[in-house]
Amino acid sequence: MTRSLIRRSLLAAAALAASSAIALAQTVTRGPYLQSGSHDRITVCWRTDVACDSVVRYGAGPGQLTSSVSDPAQVTDHAVTLTGLSQNLRLWYSVGTSSAVLAGDDAEHQFLTAPPAGRARASRIWVLGDSGTKDSNARAVRNGFYAANGGRPIDFFLMLGDNAYPIGSDSDYQDAVFQSMYEARLIDSVLWPAYGNHDALSADSGTQSGVYYDIFQLPKSAECGGVASGTEAYYSFDWGNAHFICLDSMESNRLLGGAMLTWLDQDLLANTKEWVIAYWHHPPYSLGSHDSDVETELTEMRLNAVELLESHGVDLVLSGHSHSYERSFLIDSHRGKSFTFDPVVHGKDMGDGRIGSGGAYQKPSAGMTPHEGAVYVVSGASGKTESGPLNHPAMHVSLESLGSLVLDLWGSQLDGIYLDENGVELDRFSLVKGGATPVDVGTQQWFAVNSDWKRHDQGYTPASDWHSPSYSDASWANGPAILGYGENYIATTVSYGNDPNNRFITTYFRKEFDVSGDPADLMAMRLLANYDDGFVAYLNGVEVLRSASMPAGAIDYDTLASSHEGGKYETFDLGAAIPLLTSGTNLLAIEVHQSNKTSSDLVWDAVLEYSSFEPLLPKGAEGVLDPIGGIPLDLLRVNGSTGGLGRSVDVADGSDITLEIDDPPGNPGAGLVLFGYFGVPTALDSIDLGTIGTLVVPQELWLANTLSIGLPPLLPSYPTPWSYVEPGMTGAPLDISLQAVVFDAAGKLRCTNAVLIRLR
Amino acid sequence: MRSAPPTISSHAGFFRGGVALAVALLIVALSAAGGAFVPAVAARHDGVAEKLAALDREIAKAPTDARLWFARAEFSRLEGNWRAALADLDRAARLDPSLERVDLARARVRFEGGDVARAVELVQRYLARRPADREGQELLARASDALGDAAAASNAWDAAVALAPHDPDLRFEQARQRFARGAAHREIAIAQCDAGVAVTGAVALEELALRFEVELAAFDAALRRVARLADRSPRPEIWRERATELLERAGRFDAARAACIELERELARLPAARRRLPATNDLRARITERRERLSAMTAPLPSTQSGR
């Protein structure tokens, strides 16, 4: 080989090595993250360090990404839209180039498309407000939600503005959203943002330019439902039987007759979905760290946008900006300043909105109907809190507390839950439409944080039966939690006596609460206690719990606890104490003990929560069908029940039961296997109700003992859609859980939702 | 005739850049002054009074920093304190003659304060140096409209839209202002709406054009537009109802009644879930009321029509 040839060869080799090095250097530096998801489309976005082409590969599972969409343009910020997708379908995906996969093709990179337009599906939506602090507070709020949520998927999440402090720059967003923050959710849940004042420091709604508009790919031509806004500054989308609307309270014209509200009017006129949920940054009602009485953006949104929304029948309005949590009653037509709020005129329901307490907020009509009331929520404390009067008269709850909001949509019922940074539930409300019966799903509370407690802080045990329901506490003082002394978050100061070096060892508290319905229906009960230093709890006079900081054995007034710092709510399981409950008034009595006579602080508050029905699949089904299924299909109805992965339906003794199964999506006429169980399923051609009788089903159905023998054989089964009426059964009470298995478009077995039939 | 001074609330989105700019300047200024201060201020209430107080403290430390005076002027403007705002802007300009946006800020203050003629002079001076500033062009357009200078306003609106062609808000305002100028401008206003629809697809611009057409009694054009909107709408029945209104307004009572009958049939054919919606029931009631009213005014329809 000649010298020149060697040189050329070496140069060629070097060039090849360099090009390979460049190719290998393509790294995903942001995302992937999901945008503009609908029942038939989704946009996948990501950023690479080096410009390259864009390819999204997707399919029915990891290693099965048989479809792809590509864009040859050499860019670093990638956005690829997948269209023509099937509704209610889970797909796995990867992002990369034409020659390499850069991320995904694993269990985590997947998404679920929206349910069919107008059809309900149990949906969980996570709402963050003013989360852009990029610090431990924001992470704590995130972790609190993750802990409370467990492994349950969310359908999508909202950000209510001020998503990245201080100025919404690209690096602010990287730190506040994409890196070490929400990336675990961004890869499997669509993010729908609103535009806040801090986001506006690096962007402009008029030209739709700047960081916010570069990062987010939002619909402007009704791609996800609604009508075309022509701008990403304000948009709407459908999700099953709900219509979501995002407005720009920062830079777009907020006046009636302007472009945004003209669009809003048309969008609402065109809406056919049952629920209307609107969100934007500046709250129309707030006396938190912002004042809706005087600030221009807030006032104009109340006077104009709210006027329009209520005239069509909005159900829920979400905002941030004030760094606190404020949740209204069910209200309507209040346009003036806070002090003009009149409960008689503006209050549609001035109760607490809690099932099992004041009752869910009821809106008589299904669908949009003007002026039946809406709930207004300010949830702007997902990154920081700021003080304010927090006393707007339209608000039922006002808290200066870090946290995030969870919305559960269950057909005709919407539950809102505010979780603090420890995942503790600080507020809950429910909205029910069209006369539906509120359903106890998930966790409820008999009493929440900051409730009133009776107290005896006199330095002695009041009586030997002080913890008994029969004891009269009429002479005890009453006040809201958090009770105690020595901490700056105390709401009611209790006495420790006159001598700070000889403080009362024990302080006594009592709280009555009402249990409606049959306590035997309860599945779980928990006490969340914020205490310093130790406590003993009595339920209806019986000791049920003592903190680990209390010694074993007999307890009296002088018993010292070991030191324990308050400030957080700790969870204690009281499931074993459920039999002590009675229907009606019950009593929780607490004695709080100090660790020594000079202790500088004392803390007491508690939440008592319970669960009455497990909303997820019955445990048995998950174990068998989980490797195949993914999210269950919402196809099974009993007596017209709608929505929900798990619903309970009360059936009166002796009345008919109507069972219906819809077509699985993308596979009409699929085969069906129906099975039911009350703990342990058995192989039957009917459901044996024991002494009650037999639920006889058509011969074509197979009831399989899927847990013990594995998957059922592929024998002929009844084609969907299918409806069957079982004549009335007698012999209540009895619970039967029904579930079906269907074949999806790919020929795989999938679970449907489960329905718990409660014969009463 | 001079218009009433515009108020900030009537241009809710218009001065959007100003506050954002002032806050950005505040953050930059305070960062320069001492980074630890920024989070504290940023964490506090975003109220104007607090911002002004914070700026006063910073100005006391750095009285020759023109950016601080500029930022304070912006907050004074938000408070409606025009004199203070102008004084601060003059001070900023003296300290740093290279601050380009001073004239725009002065123009904004003058405009809101009611001195529209002076506002026009100032913004023209600003645009002579920075013609590609959308906010400047929009301010010039509004101020020119307020003074009744249609030609200047038209040019400025066109320039603003050219700089932000995908902003439906801007096109909306352009068309509204144009229509308000009088008979000679109204067809142009409708054309501007249609141009905006072609670029943005915004339904709001279609609705505005429809209102204009109705006001001009251009019912045929309005009916064609409504038909197009019905074809694209998830609820075409709402546009078909508009068509019955337009036909009635146009005095075409037979056609209006026939359209009502056809719409009632269409509503009866809707899927059950849509049929049962409260909004559909309300619409049906309105259509029935209109049909009955029209029936009382008109002769019976020929049998071929009633059988359709």
Interface residues (C-beta under 8 A of the other chain):
Chain A: G118 Y165 P166 I167 N197 A200 L201 D204 S205 G206 T207 Q208 K220 S221 G225 G226 V227 A228 S229 G230 T231 A233 M250 E251 S252 N253 R254 L255 G258 A259 M260 T262 W263 D265 Q266 D267 L269 A270 N271 T272 S289 H290 D291 E295 T296 E300 G313 S365 A366 G367 M368 T369 K384 E386 G388
Chain B: I8 S9 S10 H11 A12 G13 F14 R16 G17 V19 A20 V23 A24 I27 V38 P39 A42 A43 R44 H45 D46 G47 R134 L163 A164 H166 D167 P168 D169 L170 R171 F172 E173 G196 V197 T200 G201 A202 V203 A204 L205 E207 L208 S233 P234 R235 I238 A273 R274 R276 L277 P278 A279
